[in-house]
Amino acid sequence: MENPDLAPPPSDFVGRFAHAPNGLVIQGAGVLRRLGSEARAHGRRVLLITDPGVREAGHAGRALQILKDAGLQVELFDEVEENPTDELVERVTEVARRAETDLFVGLGGGSSLDTAKGANFLLTNGGRIHDYWGTGKAKKAMRPFIAVPTTTGTGSECQSFALISDRETHVKMACGDPKAAAQVVLLDPELTLSQPESVFLVTLVDALSHAVESAVSTKASEISRAYSYAAFRALEKALVACLEEGRRDLASLAQAQLGAALAGVAIENSMLGAAHATANPLTANYGIVHGHAVGLMLPAVVRRNAAEETAAEVYRTLAPSGDLGERLDGWLGQTGLERRLRNLRVPESDLPRLAEQASEQWTGKFNPLPLKAEDFESLYRLVY
């Protein structure tokens, strides 16, 4: 009898890879239809978590029907907001508790996936989300989680961290535990077709920043860098297709989605840096979309970090035919995103306060060059 492990893959099969222990990524156009069978293997009472935009695009209805057709009991929460807070996570946890949820499905961008992970912490381990700020603080087993991203940016689907904002201080808490990682990730580029052009570009820039920053993080290794490099190449292809060739088709969207996921794996095995440390205060204080904020700061951070030998070598690997900072500047210019803080209504007098906030961000601790508040202020002034 033919060994099924050696048999050729089906015609609609694109690829699989492990993103965490016991975690499986399935990629390909139309793989959303696999949601029912994958969910049935992990639970019976599903909480489907998404946002109003995904609901309006019709993706939530499709996912809901697929799960019901698989014989599963499904509760829908479709009120996720951008930059989820501890209050939102508590609301979702109550819904999960009432529904006796034994499987979480996150459908949407990073906010929906992070909300699902955050509610999983509270449902299974109790307390407040603040109790899990850091790594490995969940002492009890957690419910299975399936991640279905509809954007091409955060990489949250391949990370065990939930980024949740404190409702009062607006500080982003990174709550991570290997038990929070998704058992299954479905990467279906068809789901990203509904993204507005502006959202697509911002999330693509966000993913690109993940690939660049994770590659030079002080926690980076040869293994994590392999993911960073692969992510960068996939995202580069997507950016060239979109910005230089004016093409946004399933092939380029699949490249973008794969690149975002690979960058997520890279972050999971390393960390980020100063671009994210400077971006978070911009989002918290002025509502600048995260991907825009981090893209705004990234070229300046790359130029500063290039003074460190290992970082410079990594940057040359990413951009062997030229300067990485210039390459990033070129792409950002083509996106049409505003690139000056002064034009985003950030008062110059606020820069010292923003620098203090940036110096307190966790991600900044892993930057290849140690930076103090005055260094962060100089970065802000470079893009002011």
N, C-alpha and C positions, 0 to 999 in steps of 0.2 A: 504493500500500500504506500502511496506517495506521502512523504512527510509533509504535513500542512505548513510547518514552519519554513519549508523550502519552496513552497508553491509560489508562483508569481502573484503579486498583489492584484486586487480587483482594479478595474479600469478607472474608478473614481478615487482611488487611493492616492494621496499626495505625500504624506509623511507622518512619522511618529518619532517622538524622542522623550526621554525622561527628564522632567524638570525638577523633581524632588523625589525622595524615597517614596515609592509606590505611586508617583504622580505620572499621568499619561497625557500627552498632548496629541490631539488628532486634528490634522489640518487638511482643508480642502473645501472647494465650493460645494455648498449644500450639506455639510456635515451636521448642521443643526438637526436634521432628521434623525441623527443618532442619539439625540438627547433622551428620548423615551427609554431606549434599551439601556443606555449608560446609567440613567437615574434608577431604573428598576433594579439594577445590580447593587445599589447602595442604600435604598430606602423605600418607604411606602407613603409617607406623609411629607410632602414637599412644600417648602416655602420659597416661592419664586420672587426674587427681589429685583426691582428695576426702577426706571424713572419715567416721568411723563413723556419725554421726547421719544423714548424707545417704544412706549405704548402707542403714541400717535403714529409712529412709523409702521406699526403693525407687527413688529417683532415679538412683543409680549404676547399678543393673541396667538401667534403661531406656536410659540413655545408652550403656552398654556394648553393648547389643543393637543400638541404632541405628547405632553406629559399625561393628559387625561386619557388619550387613546392607548397609552401604555398601561392603563389600569391603576394609575396613581391618584391619591387624594392630594389636591393642590390648593394652597392658599396663595393669593397674589398680593404683594405689597408694591405699589407703583408710585410712591411718593418720595423717592430718594432725591436729595438736593445735592448740588455741587458742593464740594468740600464738606462732607458729612461731619456732624457734630456728635458729641456724647449724648445729647438729647435725642437725636434721631436714632442712634443705635439703641437707646433704651426703649423707644417706641416700637422698633422692629422686634426687639427681644420679647416684648409683651405679646405681640402678634404671634411670634414663634411658640411661645409658651402655651397660649390658648389653643393653637392648632396642633399641639403635641408634635412639633416638627422633628423628624428624624433625618432630614436631608435638606441642605440649603443649596439653592441654585441662584447664582448671581448673573444677571443678564444686563449688559450695558457697558459704560465706561468704568474707570477706576473707582468712581464714587459708589456705584452699585456693588462692585466686587468688595470694596473695603467695608461697606456697610454690612454685607453678608458675613464677612469674617469677624467684624466687631460684634455682631449679634450672636455669633457662634461662641465667642469667648464668654459672654454674659449668660447665655442659656445654659451652658454646660459647666461653667466654673463659678458663676455668681459674681457678686460685687459690682464695681463700677469699671468702666473701660480704663480709667486711670490706673487701676491695679495691675494692668498688663502692659503699661508703658515700659518698653525695653524688650528683652528677649527671654523666652523660656519660662514665663511666669504662670502658665496654665498648668495646674497640677493634675487635673482630671482629663479623661479622654474627651475629644470634641466630635461633633457630628460630621459626617462626610459633607464635602462641599464640591460642587461642580461650577466651573467658571466659564461663561460664554461672553467674551468681549465683543462689543459692537463698534469700538473705536480702534484706532491704530496708534495708541500712545503710551498708556501708563505701565504696561507690563505687570500690573497687579495680579493678573491671572497666574503668573509663574513665581509669585512671591508669597511667603508666609506672613508678611506684615500687612496690617491694616493701618492706614493713616487716617486718624480721627482728630478733629479739631475740638479743643475745649470751647464750650459755648460762650464763656465769659472772657477768657484771655486770648482766644483765637490761636493759641499755640497748637501746632500739629504734633500729635502724639503718635509715635511709631510703635505699634503693639505687635510683636512678632512671636511666633512659636511654630516649630515644625508641624505641630498637629493642626495648625490653621491652614496649611497649604491645600490647594485643590487636589482631589483625587483624579479628576478628569478636567481637561481644558479642551473646549471645542473652538477651533479657529476657523470660522467660516467667513471668507471675504465678502460673500454676498450680503452679510449683515452690515458691512461698512459702507455699502453703496448709498445708504440714506443719509450719511453724514453731509452736512453743508460743507462747501469748500473751505470756509474759514475754520471750521472745527477740525476738518481733516488736516489742514496745514499746521494748526497749533498742536494737535496731538502728535503729528509726525516730528515736529521740532522737539517736543517733550521726549519722545522715544530716542531721538538722536542724541540729546543731552545725556540720557541714561547710558548710552553706549560709550560716549566720550568720557564721562566722569567716572564710570565704573572701571574703565581701563587704567586710570592713573590713581585710583584710590589707594591709600596706604594699606588697605586690606586685600588688594588685588593679588592674584596668583596667576601662574601660567594657565591653569584651568579656567579661572574666571575671565581672564583676558581672551581666551579662545572664544568664549561666548560674546564678549564685548566686540571683538573684531568681526565675528560673523554677523552680529547685529548691525554693526556700522555698514558693512558691505550691502546687506539687504536693504537697509534704510536709504543708503546712497542711491541704489538702483531706483527705489520708489521716488526719491526726490528728483532725480534726473528725469524720470518719466513724466512726473507731474509739472515740474518747474521749467525744464529745458525743452521737453518735447510736447508739452501740453496734453499729456495722455494720463487719464485716470480710469483705467479699466480693471477688470478682475485680476489680471496678472500683476499689475503694479500694486493694487490693494493687498494682494496676498503677500507680496514682498514686504510691504509696510507692516502688515499684521504679524508676519513671522519675525521681522526685525524687532518689533516691540516686545514680543514674547521672549526672544533670545536675550534682549537687553534686561528683561525682568529676571531671567536666570542669572545673568551677570551680576545684577544688584544683589540678588539673594546670596551670592557667593563672594561678594566684596562689599562695596558701599558706594556712596556718591561723594560730593565735594562742595566747593565754595559756590558754584553756580546755583545749586539748590539752596544753600544757606542764605544767599542774597535774594533769591526769588521768593522764598516763603514770606518774609516781611512785606514784600510788595503786594502779594496776594492778600495777606491778612489785613493790611492797613488801607489799601486802595482798591481792592477787588480786581486787580489785574489778573487775568486768567493765568493759571500756573504755567502752562506750556509757553505762553507768550513771555511771562516774566523770566523763566529760566533761559529761554532762547535769547532774550535781550542781554542777559549777563554773561552767557557762555563764551563768546569770543574774547571778552576782556579777561575772564578767568583763565582761558587757555593761554593767552599771551603772558599772563603773570606766572602761571605754572611752568611755562617753557624754560624758566630759569633753573628748574630742577632737572637733573640729568636723566633720570629714568622716565619722567614725564615727557621730556623732549624726545626721547627715543620712541616712546609709544605714539606720540603725535606724528612723528615721521613715518611710522608704520601705517597709521590711518590715512595720511596724505603724502604718499611717497613722491608725488610729482609737484609738490608745492607746499605752501604754508597753510596749516590747518585753520588757523585763525582767519585768514583771508578766504579760505574755502567756505567756512561757516558764515562769514560776513556776506559773501556772495549769495548763498542760499537764502539767508534771512532777508536780504534786500529784495530778492525775487518774490518772497511770500507777500510782500506788501504790509507786513506787520510794522507798527510804529517802533522805532528803535531808539528813541530819546525819552528819558524819564520826564524831562521838562514838558514834553507834549502829552504826557499821560497825567498831568495835573499833580505831579509829585513836587511839593515845595522844596526848594533847595535847603531851606532851614531845617527840614526833617532828616537830612542825610545822616547827621551824627546819631540821631535816635535809631534810624534804620540800621546803621552799622553796629550799634550795640546789640540790637536784636539778632542780627546776622551772626554775630560772634557767639551767641548762645545757642545757635541751632546745632542739633546733633550731627547732621550731615557734614557740617564744616570741619568737624574734628578729624575727618578722614581725608582732607585735602592734602595733596603731596607736599605743598609748602604750608607750614603753620602760619595762620593769619590772625592778627589781633584786630581790635575794633578799628584802629586807624587804617589798617590795610583794607578792611571792608569798605570804609568810607572812600578811600581812593578808587576802589572798583566802581562804586556808585557814581563818583564824579566823572569817571571815564565815559560813562554812558549817559550822563545828565544832559 
